[in-house]
Amino acid sequence: RHDCNIEVVLVDTEAHRALDVFHVTSDGVKLGPGALREVRDALLSACA
């Protein structure tokens, strides 16, 4: 849908919280603010 790649995933926990970081690119380039917002919104919607 968004034509992105997850290049790196960092997963950690602190106390009782999970901390996840995803490095996402499109054609090898970091996502711009608009594309990042679209992907973030789609992920949050899918998790709801």
N, CA, C and O atoms as a Tripos MOL2 file, in Angstrom:
@<TRIPOS>MOLECULE
protein
  192   191    48     0     0
PROTEIN
NO_CHARGES

@<TRIPOS>ATOM
      1 N           0.8100   -1.2050    0.0000 N.3       1 ARG1
      2 CA          0.0000    0.0000    0.0000 C.3       1 ARG1
      3 C           0.8490    1.2630    0.0000 C.2       1 ARG1
      4 O           0.5890    2.2000   -0.7550 O.2       1 ARG1
      5 N           1.8550    1.2760    0.8440 N.am      2 HIS2
      6 CA          2.6520    2.4960    0.9830 C.3       2 HIS2
      7 C           4.0280    2.3730    0.3450 C.2       2 HIS2
      8 O           4.8100    3.3240    0.3610 O.2       2 HIS2
      9 N           4.3310    1.1910   -0.2230 N.am      3 ASP3
     10 CA          5.5960    0.9720   -0.9290 C.3       3 ASP3
     11 C           6.8030    1.3790   -0.0820 C.2       3 ASP3
     12 O           7.6310    2.1840   -0.5060 O.2       3 ASP3
     13 N           6.8870    0.8070    1.1250 N.am      4 CYS4
     14 CA          7.9660    1.1150    2.0590 C.3       4 CYS4
     15 C           8.7150   -0.1520    2.4440 C.2       4 CYS4
     16 O           8.2230   -1.2670    2.2710 O.2       4 CYS4
     17 N           9.9080    0.0490    2.9660 N.am      5 ASN5
     18 CA         10.7160   -1.0430    3.5080 C.3       5 ASN5
     19 C          11.0690   -0.7270    4.9530 C.2       5 ASN5
     20 O          11.3960    0.4110    5.2890 O.2       5 ASN5
     21 N          10.9980   -1.7500    5.8090 N.am      6 ILE6
     22 CA         11.4890   -1.6070    7.1730 C.3       6 ILE6
     23 C          12.9420   -2.0590    7.1400 C.2       6 ILE6
     24 O          13.2240   -3.2430    6.9510 O.2       6 ILE6
     25 N          13.8580   -1.1230    7.3230 N.am      7 GLU7
     26 CA         15.2850   -1.4160    7.2130 C.3       7 GLU7
     27 C          15.8560   -1.9460    8.5260 C.2       7 GLU7
     28 O          16.6550   -2.8830    8.5180 O.2       7 GLU7
     29 N          15.4580   -1.3590    9.6480 N.am      8 VAL8
     30 CA         15.9890   -1.7260   10.9620 C.3       8 VAL8
     31 C          14.8490   -1.6820   11.9630 C.2       8 VAL8
     32 O          13.9940   -0.7980   11.9080 O.2       8 VAL8
     33 N          14.8420   -2.6470   12.8830 N.am      9 VAL9
     34 CA         13.8710   -2.6500   13.9780 C.3       9 VAL9
     35 C          14.6510   -2.7670   15.2820 C.2       9 VAL9
     36 O          15.4880   -3.6560   15.4340 O.2       9 VAL9
     37 N          14.3710   -1.8660   16.2190 N.am     10 LEU10
     38 CA         14.9750   -1.9100   17.5490 C.3      10 LEU10
     39 C          13.8570   -2.1200   18.5540 C.2      10 LEU10
     40 O          12.8860   -1.3640   18.5730 O.2      10 LEU10
     41 N          13.9880   -3.1390   19.3850 N.am     11 VAL11
     42 CA         12.9550   -3.4660   20.3680 C.3      11 VAL11
     43 C          13.6100   -3.5130   21.7430 C.2      11 VAL11
     44 O          14.6560   -4.1370   21.9230 O.2      11 VAL11
     45 N          12.9860   -2.8500   22.7100 N.am     12 ASP12
     46 CA         13.5220   -2.8110   24.0640 C.3      12 ASP12
     47 C          12.3650   -2.6910   25.0430 C.2      12 ASP12
     48 O          11.2360   -2.3960   24.6480 O.2      12 ASP12
     49 N          12.6420   -2.9150   26.2920 N.am     13 THR13
     50 CA         11.6470   -2.6860   27.3390 C.3      13 THR13
     51 C          12.2770   -1.8480   28.4370 C.2      13 THR13
     52 O          13.4650   -1.9730   28.7340 O.2      13 THR13
     53 N          11.4610   -0.9940   29.0320 N.am     14 GLU14
     54 CA         11.8450   -0.2120   30.2020 C.3      14 GLU14
     55 C          10.7090   -0.3370   31.1890 C.2      14 GLU14
     56 O           9.5740    0.0460   30.9050 O.2      14 GLU14
     57 N          11.0240   -0.8780   32.3530 N.am     15 ALA15
     58 CA          9.9960   -1.1330   33.3660 C.3      15 ALA15
     59 C           8.9220   -2.0100   32.7360 C.2      15 ALA15
     60 O           9.1970   -3.1500   32.3600 O.2      15 ALA15
     61 N           7.7090   -1.4960   32.6180 N.am     16 HIS16
     62 CA          6.6060   -2.2860   32.0630 C.3      16 HIS16
     63 C           6.1540   -1.7500   30.7080 C.2      16 HIS16
     64 O           5.0010   -1.9260   30.3170 O.2      16 HIS16
     65 N           7.0740   -1.0900   29.9900 N.am     17 ARG17
     66 CA          6.7360   -0.5220   28.6870 C.3      17 ARG17
     67 C           7.6310   -1.1000   27.6020 C.2      17 ARG17
     68 O           8.8260   -1.3140   27.8070 O.2      17 ARG17
     69 N           7.0360   -1.3460   26.4540 N.am     18 ALA18
     70 CA          7.8070   -1.7760   25.2840 C.3      18 ALA18
     71 C           8.1670   -0.5420   24.4630 C.2      18 ALA18
     72 O           7.3340    0.3410   24.2570 O.2      18 ALA18
     73 N           9.3940   -0.4870   24.0030 N.am     19 LEU19
     74 CA          9.8570    0.6130   23.1570 C.3      19 LEU19
     75 C          10.2980    0.0190   21.8250 C.2      19 LEU19
     76 O          11.2420   -0.7690   21.7770 O.2      19 LEU19
     77 N           9.6280    0.3910   20.7600 N.am     20 ASP20
     78 CA          9.9330   -0.1300   19.4300 C.3      20 ASP20
     79 C          10.2780    1.0300   18.5010 C.2      20 ASP20
     80 O           9.5770    2.0420   18.4690 O.2      20 ASP20
     81 N          11.3520    0.8750   17.7570 N.am     21 VAL21
     82 CA         11.7720    1.8790   16.7820 C.3      21 VAL21
     83 C          11.9140    1.1830   15.4380 C.2      21 VAL21
     84 O          12.5570    0.1380   15.3380 O.2      21 VAL21
     85 N          11.3130    1.7620   14.4070 N.am     22 PHE22
     86 CA         11.3790    1.2120   13.0610 C.3      22 PHE22
     87 C          12.0080    2.2520   12.1360 C.2      22 PHE22
     88 O          11.5540    3.3950   12.0840 O.2      22 PHE22
     89 N          13.0450    1.8570   11.4130 N.am     23 HIS23
     90 CA         13.6480    2.7240   10.4050 C.3      23 HIS23
     91 C          13.0230    2.3240    9.0700 C.2      23 HIS23
     92 O          13.3020    1.2500    8.5370 O.2      23 HIS23
     93 N          12.1740    3.2040    8.5400 N.am     24 VAL24
     94 CA         11.3890    2.9070    7.3420 C.3      24 VAL24
     95 C          11.8630    3.7940    6.1950 C.2      24 VAL24
     96 O          12.0650    4.9970    6.3630 O.2      24 VAL24
     97 N          12.0380    3.1750    5.0240 N.am     25 THR25
     98 CA         12.4630    3.9160    3.8430 C.3      25 THR25
     99 C          11.5520    3.5990    2.6630 C.2      25 THR25
    100 O          10.7880    2.6340    2.6820 O.2      25 THR25
    101 N          11.6540    4.4270    1.6530 N.am     26 SER26
    102 CA         10.9980    4.1830    0.3730 C.3      26 SER26
    103 C          12.0460    4.4130   -0.7050 C.2      26 SER26
    104 O          12.5970    5.5090   -0.8100 O.2      26 SER26
    105 N          12.3220    3.4020   -1.4960 N.am     27 ASP27
    106 CA         13.3940    3.4630   -2.5030 C.3      27 ASP27
    107 C          14.7310    3.8370   -1.8710 C.2      27 ASP27
    108 O          15.5340    4.5410   -2.4830 O.2      27 ASP27
    109 N          14.9740    3.3620   -0.6390 N.am     28 GLY28
    110 CA         16.2420    3.6050    0.0380 C.3      28 GLY28
    111 C          16.3780    4.9660    0.6790 C.2      28 GLY28
    112 O          17.4440    5.3010    1.1960 O.2      28 GLY28
    113 N          15.3130    5.7630    0.6560 N.am     29 VAL29
    114 CA         15.3580    7.1240    1.1910 C.3      29 VAL29
    115 C          14.4030    7.2340    2.3750 C.2      29 VAL29
    116 O          13.3010    6.6860    2.3500 O.2      29 VAL29
    117 N          14.8380    7.9490    3.4100 N.am     30 LYS30
    118 CA         14.0030    8.1940    4.5810 C.3      30 LYS30
    119 C          12.6910    8.8540    4.1530 C.2      30 LYS30
    120 O          12.6810    9.7040    3.2620 O.2      30 LYS30
    121 N          11.5900    8.4620    4.7890 N.am     31 LEU31
    122 CA         10.2830    9.0210    4.4420 C.3      31 LEU31
    123 C          10.2030   10.4970    4.8120 C.2      31 LEU31
    124 O          10.7260   10.9200    5.8440 O.2      31 LEU31
    125 N           9.5460   11.2700    3.9610 N.am     32 GLY32
    126 CA          9.2910   12.6680    4.2590 C.3      32 GLY32
    127 C           8.1390   12.7910    5.2420 C.2      32 GLY32
    128 O           7.4840   11.7950    5.5480 O.2      32 GLY32
    129 N           7.8810   13.9910    5.7420 N.am     33 PRO33
    130 CA          6.8420   14.1870    6.7580 C.3      33 PRO33
    131 C           5.4550   13.7080    6.3270 C.2      33 PRO33
    132 O           4.7450   13.1050    7.1310 O.2      33 PRO33
    133 N           5.0580   13.9600    5.0920 N.am     34 GLY34
    134 CA          3.7310   13.5490    4.6210 C.3      34 GLY34
    135 C           3.5930   12.0370    4.5390 C.2      34 GLY34
    136 O           2.5990   11.4750    4.9990 O.2      34 GLY34
    137 N           4.5870   11.3800    3.9540 N.am     35 ALA35
    138 CA          4.5570    9.9150    3.8430 C.3      35 ALA35
    139 C           4.6400    9.2710    5.2160 C.2      35 ALA35
    140 O           3.9680    8.2730    5.4780 O.2      35 ALA35
    141 N           5.4570    9.8350    6.0920 N.am     36 LEU36
    142 CA          5.5760    9.3120    7.4510 C.3      36 LEU36
    143 C           4.2360    9.3940    8.1750 C.2      36 LEU36
    144 O           3.8380    8.4550    8.8640 O.2      36 LEU36
    145 N           3.5500   10.5040    8.0190 N.am     37 ARG37
    146 CA          2.2310   10.6880    8.6430 C.3      37 ARG37
    147 C           1.2350    9.6560    8.1180 C.2      37 ARG37
    148 O           0.4680    9.0870    8.8950 O.2      37 ARG37
    149 N           1.2390    9.4120    6.8120 N.am     38 GLU38
    150 CA          0.3230    8.4300    6.2200 C.3      38 GLU38
    151 C           0.5870    7.0230    6.7500 C.2      38 GLU38
    152 O          -0.3480    6.2990    7.0910 O.2      38 GLU38
    153 N           1.8530    6.6400    6.8190 N.am     39 VAL39
    154 CA          2.2010    5.3050    7.3200 C.3      39 VAL39
    155 C           1.8430    5.1870    8.7960 C.2      39 VAL39
    156 O           1.2640    4.1870    9.2200 O.2      39 VAL39
    157 N           2.1840    6.1970    9.5710 N.am     40 ARG40
    158 CA          1.8590    6.1830   11.0050 C.3      40 ARG40
    159 C           0.3610    6.0590   11.2220 C.2      40 ARG40
    160 O          -0.0810    5.2470   12.0360 O.2      40 ARG40
    161 N          -0.4270    6.8530   10.5060 N.am     41 ASP41
    162 CA         -1.8840    6.8020   10.6520 C.3      41 ASP41
    163 C          -2.4410    5.4360   10.2630 C.2      41 ASP41
    164 O          -3.3470    4.9270   10.9220 O.2      41 ASP41
    165 N          -1.9070    4.8390    9.2000 N.am     42 ALA42
    166 CA         -2.3680    3.5130    8.7710 C.3      42 ALA42
    167 C          -2.0270    2.4520    9.8140 C.2      42 ALA42
    168 O          -2.8370    1.5660   10.0840 O.2      42 ALA42
    169 N          -0.8310    2.5370   10.4030 N.am     43 LEU43
    170 CA         -0.4440    1.5800   11.4420 C.3      43 LEU43
    171 C          -1.3200    1.7180   12.6830 C.2      43 LEU43
    172 O          -1.7690    0.7190   13.2440 O.2      43 LEU43
    173 N          -1.5600    2.9440   13.1050 N.am     44 LEU44
    174 CA         -2.4090    3.1650   14.2810 C.3      44 LEU44
    175 C          -3.8290    2.6770   14.0290 C.2      44 LEU44
    176 O          -4.4550    2.1070   14.9220 O.2      44 LEU44
    177 N          -4.3360    2.8940   12.8340 N.am     45 SER45
    178 CA         -5.6800    2.4340   12.4870 C.3      45 SER45
    179 C          -5.7520    0.9080   12.4970 C.2      45 SER45
    180 O          -6.7350    0.3340   12.9660 O.2      45 SER45
    181 N          -4.7170    0.2580   11.9840 N.am     46 ALA46
    182 CA         -4.6960   -1.2080   11.9490 C.3      46 ALA46
    183 C          -4.6170   -1.8060   13.3510 C.2      46 ALA46
    184 O          -5.0950   -2.9160   13.5800 O.2      46 ALA46
    185 N          -4.0210   -1.0800   14.2780 N.am     47 CYS47
    186 CA         -3.8780   -1.5790   15.6560 C.3      47 CYS47
    187 C          -5.1040   -1.2970   16.5170 C.2      47 CYS47
    188 O          -5.2390   -1.8560   17.6050 O.2      47 CYS47
    189 N          -5.9850   -0.4440   16.0430 N.am     48 ALA48
    190 CA         -7.1580   -0.0470   16.8510 C.3      48 ALA48
    191 C          -8.2080   -1.1400   16.9020 C.2      48 ALA48
    192 O          -9.2490   -0.9670   17.5360 O.2      48 ALA48
@<TRIPOS>BOND
     1     1     2 1
     2     2     3 1
     3     3     4 2
     4     3     5 am
     5     5     6 1
     6     6     7 1
     7     7     8 2
     8     7     9 am
     9     9    10 1
    10    10    11 1
    11    11    12 2
    12    11    13 am
    13    13    14 1
    14    14    15 1
    15    15    16 2
    16    15    17 am
    17    17    18 1
    18    18    19 1
    19    19    20 2
    20    19    21 am
    21    21    22 1
    22    22    23 1
    23    23    24 2
    24    23    25 am
    25    25    26 1
    26    26    27 1
    27    27    28 2
    28    27    29 am
    29    29    30 1
    30    30    31 1
    31    31    32 2
    32    31    33 am
    33    33    34 1
    34    34    35 1
    35    35    36 2
    36    35    37 am
    37    37    38 1
    38    38    39 1
    39    39    40 2
    40    39    41 am
    41    41    42 1
    42    42    43 1
    43    43    44 2
    44    43    45 am
    45    45    46 1
    46    46    47 1
    47    47    48 2
    48    47    49 am
    49    49    50 1
    50    50    51 1
    51    51    52 2
    52    51    53 am
    53    53    54 1
    54    54    55 1
    55    55    56 2
    56    55    57 am
    57    57    58 1
    58    58    59 1
    59    59    60 2
    60    59    61 am
    61    61    62 1
    62    62    63 1
    63    63    64 2
    64    63    65 am
    65    65    66 1
    66    66    67 1
    67    67    68 2
    68    67    69 am
    69    69    70 1
    70    70    71 1
    71    71    72 2
    72    71    73 am
    73    73    74 1
    74    74    75 1
    75    75    76 2
    76    75    77 am
    77    77    78 1
    78    78    79 1
    79    79    80 2
    80    79    81 am
    81    81    82 1
    82    82    83 1
    83    83    84 2
    84    83    85 am
    85    85    86 1
    86    86    87 1
    87    87    88 2
    88    87    89 am
    89    89    90 1
    90    90    91 1
    91    91    92 2
    92    91    93 am
    93    93    94 1
    94    94    95 1
    95    95    96 2
    96    95    97 am
    97    97    98 1
    98    98    99 1
    99    99   100 2
   100    99   101 am
   101   101   102 1
   102   102   103 1
   103   103   104 2
   104   103   105 am
   105   105   106 1
   106   106   107 1
   107   107   108 2
   108   107   109 am
   109   109   110 1
   110   110   111 1
   111   111   112 2
   112   111   113 am
   113   113   114 1
   114   114   115 1
   115   115   116 2
   116   115   117 am
   117   117   118 1
   118   118   119 1
   119   119   120 2
   120   119   121 am
   121   121   122 1
   122   122   123 1
   123   123   124 2
   124   123   125 am
   125   125   126 1
   126   126   127 1
   127   127   128 2
   128   127   129 am
   129   129   130 1
   130   130   131 1
   131   131   132 2
   132   131   133 am
   133   133   134 1
   134   134   135 1
   135   135   136 2
   136   135   137 am
   137   137   138 1
   138   138   139 1
   139   139   140 2
   140   139   141 am
   141   141   142 1
   142   142   143 1
   143   143   144 2
   144   143   145 am
   145   145   146 1
   146   146   147 1
   147   147   148 2
   148   147   149 am
   149   149   150 1
   150   150   151 1
   151   151   152 2
   152   151   153 am
   153   153   154 1
   154   154   155 1
   155   155   156 2
   156   155   157 am
   157   157   158 1
   158   158   159 1
   159   159   160 2
   160   159   161 am
   161   161   162 1
   162   162   163 1
   163   163   164 2
   164   163   165 am
   165   165   166 1
   166   166   167 1
   167   167   168 2
   168   167   169 am
   169   169   170 1
   170   170   171 1
   171   171   172 2
   172   171   173 am
   173   173   174 1
   174   174   175 1
   175   175   176 2
   176   175   177 am
   177   177   178 1
   178   178   179 1
   179   179   180 2
   180   179   181 am
   181   181   182 1
   182   182   183 1
   183   183   184 2
   184   183   185 am
   185   185   186 1
   186   186   187 1
   187   187   188 2
   188   187   189 am
   189   189   190 1
   190   190   191 1
   191   191   192 2
@<TRIPOS>SUBSTRUCTURE
     1 ARG1         2 RESIDUE 1 A ARG
     2 HIS2         6 RESIDUE 1 A HIS
     3 ASP3        10 RESIDUE 1 A ASP
     4 CYS4        14 RESIDUE 1 A CYS
     5 ASN5        18 RESIDUE 1 A ASN
     6 ILE6        22 RESIDUE 1 A ILE
     7 GLU7        26 RESIDUE 1 A GLU
     8 VAL8        30 RESIDUE 1 A VAL
     9 VAL9        34 RESIDUE 1 A VAL
    10 LEU10       38 RESIDUE 1 A LEU
    11 VAL11       42 RESIDUE 1 A VAL
    12 ASP12       46 RESIDUE 1 A ASP
    13 THR13       50 RESIDUE 1 A THR
    14 GLU14       54 RESIDUE 1 A GLU
    15 ALA15       58 RESIDUE 1 A ALA
    16 HIS16       62 RESIDUE 1 A HIS
    17 ARG17       66 RESIDUE 1 A ARG
    18 ALA18       70 RESIDUE 1 A ALA
    19 LEU19       74 RESIDUE 1 A LEU
    20 ASP20       78 RESIDUE 1 A ASP
    21 VAL21       82 RESIDUE 1 A VAL
    22 PHE22       86 RESIDUE 1 A PHE
    23 HIS23       90 RESIDUE 1 A HIS
    24 VAL24       94 RESIDUE 1 A VAL
    25 THR25       98 RESIDUE 1 A THR
    26 SER26      102 RESIDUE 1 A SER
    27 ASP27      106 RESIDUE 1 A ASP
    28 GLY28      110 RESIDUE 1 A GLY
    29 VAL29      114 RESIDUE 1 A VAL
    30 LYS30      118 RESIDUE 1 A LYS
    31 LEU31      122 RESIDUE 1 A LEU
    32 GLY32      126 RESIDUE 1 A GLY
    33 PRO33      130 RESIDUE 1 A PRO
    34 GLY34      134 RESIDUE 1 A GLY
    35 ALA35      138 RESIDUE 1 A ALA
    36 LEU36      142 RESIDUE 1 A LEU
    37 ARG37      146 RESIDUE 1 A ARG
    38 GLU38      150 RESIDUE 1 A GLU
    39 VAL39      154 RESIDUE 1 A VAL
    40 ARG40      158 RESIDUE 1 A ARG
    41 ASP41      162 RESIDUE 1 A ASP
    42 ALA42      166 RESIDUE 1 A ALA
    43 LEU43      170 RESIDUE 1 A LEU
    44 LEU44      174 RESIDUE 1 A LEU
    45 SER45      178 RESIDUE 1 A SER
    46 ALA46      182 RESIDUE 1 A ALA
    47 CYS47      186 RESIDUE 1 A CYS
    48 ALA48      190 RESIDUE 1 A ALA
